[in-house]
């Protein structure tokens, strides 16, 4: 549902094969994702590259392998090379009106919490947590992606320049006051977990509703996203949702508390052995001076 979306639509992503490098120990993965934007609109993408470099120690955050500028069809582009998510995004895996089995939800949630815990400790809020921004890589690991809306929360007043994120997952305080704190990501996580469990968007919106009505409902009313009614889910899952979907941001559980919640007791451990981990730290000295995306197919090192 395309109500309001902050910070988006400036970039496009292509799948690209990489050329072989002489030093096989430092070659790029065979396939990467190339995220590109016009140079005139590349500020958010530059920021995303900077943040991905900052967060690269976390195995549950999408890896970035470098950046460059190219010219395609007379248009100058800024590009970043990203870990390719062969499994698509989490939103594609959620079965409409059915959702996912709880064991799968636990696996994905554990990875999301691990990523969010890492960025919160470093002073940042993601601001756009949703199923579409959780990507599944080749080894079935879930990775948090798309940091174009992220903000350093200790400087939020200085950086506050309007709404960030996606309304249907946004916390009430983000809509009513443009306030972005770590607890705002907790609310969005709760909405995402609810959608994974139920196979439905977190809010039931009347098709005839106007944008202002939706904003009021989420940001100012006493309502919270729909609770599970028809599908049987565990008491631990219901309690996990209750800890996330609290109107008062400071009454919500923190990410570090949620990591110890009984709902995740049997969750598989987060992926700590991704074969891509660590490649980014070595890559900058090996980065070809430029690469070209032609027909969305091949990255050519120069």
WOGI-V826480 format. One record per pair of residues at least 4 apart in sequence whose ideal C-beta (glycine too) atoms are under 7 Angstrom apart, sorted by the first residue. I is the first residue (numbers start at 0). J is the second residue. Records with the same first field share a line. If there is no record, write none. Layout:
BEGIN
I: J + J
END
This chain:
BEGIN
0: 167 + 200 + 204
2: 166 + 167 + 210 + 213
3: 162 + 166 + 210
4: 165
5: 148 + 161 + 162 + 163 + 164
6: 43 + 147 + 148 + 163
7: 147
9: 36 + 40 + 43
10: 34 + 35 + 36 + 44
11: 35
12: 32 + 33 + 34
13: 33 + 35 + 292 + 295
14: 30 + 32 + 83 + 295
15: 31 + 33 + 292 + 295 + 296 + 297 + 298
16: 29 + 30 + 296 + 297 + 298
17: 27 + 28 + 29 + 31 + 298
18: 298 + 299 + 300
19: 26
20: 25 + 26 + 300
22: 26
25: 281 + 285
27: 31 + 64
28: 83 + 275
30: 83
31: 64 + 80 + 81 + 83 + 298
32: 81 + 83 + 84
33: 78 + 80 + 292 + 298
34: 44 + 78 + 79 + 81
35: 76 + 77 + 78
36: 40 + 41 + 44 + 76 + 77
37: 41 + 74 + 76
38: 68 + 75 + 76 + 77
41: 45 + 77
42: 46
43: 47 + 147
44: 48 + 77 + 79
45: 49 + 77
46: 50
47: 51 + 146 + 147
48: 52 + 63 + 66 + 79
49: 53
50: 54 + 146 + 149
51: 55 + 61 + 63 + 146
52: 63
53: 121
54: 60 + 117 + 118 + 121
55: 62 + 279 + 280
57: 113 + 114 + 117
58: 269 + 270 + 271 + 273 + 276
59: 110 + 113 + 114 + 141 + 142 + 143 + 269 + 270
60: 114 + 117 + 142 + 143
61: 81 + 82 + 134 + 142 + 143 + 144
62: 82 + 275 + 279
63: 79 + 80 + 81 + 279
64: 80 + 278 + 279 + 282
65: 80 + 282 + 283 + 286
66: 77 + 78 + 79
67: 78 + 289 + 290
68: 75 + 76 + 77
69: 76 + 78 + 289 + 290 + 291 + 292
70: 74 + 75
71: 76 + 292
82: 136 + 142 + 275
84: 88 + 134 + 135 + 136 + 142
85: 136 + 137
86: 135 + 136 + 139
87: 91 + 135
88: 130 + 131 + 133 + 134
89: 93 + 107 + 130 + 133 + 135 + 141
90: 130 + 131
92: 99
93: 98 + 99 + 130 + 194 + 195 + 198
94: 98 + 99 + 198
95: 198
96: 198 + 199
97: 198
98: 195 + 196 + 197 + 198 + 230
99: 103 + 104 + 195
101: 105 + 232 + 233 + 236
102: 106
103: 107
104: 108 + 192 + 195 + 196
105: 109 + 262 + 263 + 265 + 266
106: 266 + 267
107: 111 + 133 + 141 + 195
108: 112 + 192 + 263
109: 113 + 263 + 266 + 267 + 269
110: 114 + 140 + 141 + 269 + 270
111: 115 + 133 + 141 + 143 + 188
112: 116 + 254 + 257 + 258
113: 117 + 269
114: 118 + 143
115: 119 + 125 + 184 + 188 + 254
116: 120 + 254 + 255 + 258
117: 121
118: 123 + 125
119: 123 + 181 + 254
122: 151 + 152 + 153
123: 149 + 150 + 151 + 152
124: 149 + 150 + 152 + 179 + 180 + 181 + 183 + 184
125: 143 + 146 + 149 + 184
126: 148 + 149 + 150 + 163 + 164 + 179 + 183
127: 132 + 145 + 148 + 163 + 164 + 165
128: 132 + 168 + 184 + 187 + 188 + 191
129: 165 + 168 + 187 + 191
130: 191 + 194 + 195
132: 143 + 144 + 145
133: 141 + 143
134: 142 + 144
135: 139 + 141
136: 140 + 142
138: 270 + 273
140: 270 + 273
148: 163 + 164
150: 155 + 158 + 163 + 179
151: 158
152: 179 + 180 + 181
154: 158
155: 159 + 179
159: 177
161: 177
162: 177
163: 179
164: 168 + 169 + 173
165: 169
166: 174 + 213 + 214 + 217
167: 200 + 201 + 202
168: 187 + 190 + 191 + 201
169: 173 + 174 + 187 + 217
170: 183 + 186 + 187 + 248
171: 175 + 217 + 218 + 246
172: 176 + 178 + 183 + 248
173: 177 + 178 + 179 + 183
174: 214 + 217 + 218
175: 218 + 219
179: 183
180: 248
181: 185 + 253 + 254
182: 186 + 248 + 249 + 251
183: 187 + 248
184: 188
185: 189 + 243 + 251 + 252 + 254
186: 190 + 243 + 244 + 251
187: 191
188: 192 + 243
189: 193 + 240 + 243 + 244
190: 194 + 201 + 224
191: 195
192: 196 + 239 + 240 + 243
193: 197 + 201 + 224 + 240
194: 199 + 200 + 201
196: 227 + 232 + 236
197: 227 + 230
201: 224 + 225
202: 217 + 224
203: 225
204: 208 + 213
208: 212 + 213
210: 214
211: 215
212: 216
213: 217
214: 218
215: 219 + 220
216: 220 + 222
221: 246
223: 244 + 246
224: 244
227: 232 + 237
232: 236 + 237
234: 238
235: 239 + 261 + 262
236: 240 + 262
237: 241
238: 242 + 262
239: 243 + 260 + 262
240: 244
242: 251 + 252 + 257 + 260
243: 251 + 252
245: 250 + 251
252: 256 + 257
254: 258
258: 263
277: 281
278: 282
281: 285
282: 286
287: 300 + 301
288: 301
289: 301
290: 298 + 299 + 300
291: 299
292: 298
293: 297
END
